């Protein structure tokens, strides 16, 4: 999906891309009034929101931030940080 290496950062950013893609599809089918993306990697979330410069995986970063901008046209997604490994059910 545009990643340039096999790293944990790749997995985190790919998860952002998939979450935004699913949210976008759901929004077009069901017109959700709100979308919340929960994450544990602050860098991946910042990359998805285009609030930091992506030095790794520029193609994946561009895809992910474009998905977010597209979703912004219908609903403004909320990004919520959750701490990893703290018994999160999801």
JOJO-V82136 format. One record per pair of residues at least 24 apart in sequence whose ideal C-beta (glycine too) atoms are under 6 Angstrom apart, sorted by the first residue. I is the first residue (numbers start at 1). J is the second residue. D is the distance in whole Angstrom. If there is no record, write none. Layout:
i=I j=J d=D
i=I j=J d=D
This chain:
i=1 j=60 d=6
i=2 j=59 d=3
i=2 j=60 d=4
i=2 j=63 d=5
i=3 j=57 d=5
i=3 j=60 d=5
i=4 j=57 d=5
i=12 j=41 d=4
i=12 j=44 d=4
i=13 j=44 d=5
i=13 j=47 d=6
i=13 j=57 d=6
i=13 j=60 d=5
i=16 j=44 d=5
i=16 j=48 d=4
i=16 j=64 d=5
i=17 j=63 d=6
i=17 j=64 d=4
i=20 j=67 d=4
i=20 j=68 d=6
i=20 j=71 d=6
i=21 j=67 d=6
i=23 j=71 d=6
i=24 j=71 d=5
i=27 j=74 d=5
i=27 j=75 d=6
i=35 j=75 d=5
i=35 j=77 d=4
i=36 j=78 d=5
i=36 j=80 d=6
i=37 j=77 d=5
i=37 j=79 d=5
i=38 j=80 d=5
i=38 j=82 d=5
i=40 j=82 d=6
i=40 j=84 d=4
i=45 j=79 d=5
